[in-house]
Amino acid sequence: MLKISRKQKKIVETVSVLVGIGIILGSCLVFWGHPFLEDVVFLTFASVMIPIVIVEYLDYRWRKAVDQHLPDLFRSIVQAQQTGMTLPQAIEEAAKRNYGPLTVELQKMNAQISWGISFEEALRSLGRRVNTVLMQRTVPLIIEASRSGGKVEKVFDPMGKFIQTTLLLEKERKTQARPYLAIIYVAFYVFLFTVVLLFNSFFVQASELPPAMGMVTLTPEEAKRVFFHMTAIQAFFGGLIAGKMGEGSVKAGLKHCVVLLITGYIALKMFLV
């Protein structure tokens, strides 16, 4: 499973934004005053988010896999210490097993210890590399348990149960949030349906009336532009809200933004005739 570092994420975000800005500026110079300019800006804006969404998703999958294997790791540490191993020896033994992406990080930690780095510093380095919320919470507890000595396995057993409970609660929270995500999507598509219905049944027909009878202040082309802008705003902010509600992160909402923007664009181009 691919690990995405913070530096790599920043590079992808910076390059995507700069390329998007360059395309938009170039399009303004070439298509200024042409209706096609809005399509280019819209599609460029949606395309810029796609690399960021891919990187965020890969990083999310890696972090999720690490957190899911933490209870198994602590269970193995407890079993190893019950046989008489010290805490560093128990972690070294655990690194020989398969804990998904966490195995590679444990092997790096053991390599650092073999190079002469202290156990506590190697453990802090592990926490910085993994940098998940659960890992940041557990590393200080492991260090304090190592310092206190005694039957350290009595600390790891409830710690593993705590992490398992936290993961179950997070899964339950996401399950409960799914209806609200569905509401955001349904509201957006109802908005699209209303726009299409209003445009085809009102603006198009009203534009065919004689000037004296006409009651519309917007031409069909002007109405298209207004609805186009409204759809983009609705899709972008609706996607961000969906990410915040569903996964607790605004960045996680970028994938919802991309889906809503693209489907909204296709719907307007197909049905606003």
C-alpha positions, 0 to 999 in steps of 0.5 A: 500500500502506497504511503504519501508523505506530507512533502509529496502532498504539498508538491502535488497540490502546488503543481496542480494549482500552478498548472491550473492557474497557467491554463486559466490565464492562457485561456483568458488570453485566447478565449476572452469574450467567448462563451467557451471560456467559462467551460474551460475555467470550469473543467480546469477547476475540476481537473485541478482537484483530481490529482489532489483527490487521488493523493488524499485518498491514497494517504487516507487508505494508508492511515486507515490500514495502519490504525486498523492493525494497531490492536493486533500489534498491541496484542502481539506485544502483550503475548511476547511480554508474557513469555518474558521478553522486554518491550524492545524485544517484543516490538522487534518480534512483532515486526516479523509479522504482517501488520500491513503498512505498519510492518515496514515502519516497525522494521525501520524502527528496529533498524534505528535501534540497531544503529544505536538510537535509543528506544524512546527516540526510535518510537518518537520517530515512528510516531512522526512518520506514521502521524495518525491520531491514534499513533500520536495518542499511543506513543507517549503512553508506550514511552511512559510504560517503558519508563515505569517498568514492571508488568508493562503488558497490563498497559498494552492490553487495555490500550489495544481495547481502547483503540479497537473501541475507537475504531468501532465508534469511528465506523459507527459515526460514518455509518450514521453520517451516510444519510446526511451525505445522501441528503446533500447529493439528493438536494443537488440533483433536485436543484439540477432538475429544478434548473432544467425544468425552469429553463426549458419550461419558462425561459425558452418559451418566454423568449419566443413571445412577442417583445410587448408580451415578454416578461423575461429580463434574461435571454436564454443564453444569459440564464444559462450562464447564471444557472451554470455559475449557481451549479458550480457554487452549489457543487463546490460548497456542497462537496466540502460540507459532505466531506466535513460531515462524512469524514471530518475533513474539508479536504476529504470533500474534494472528491465529492466536489469533483463528482458533483461538478462533473455531473452538474456540468454534464447535466446542464450541457445535455438538458439546457437546450 
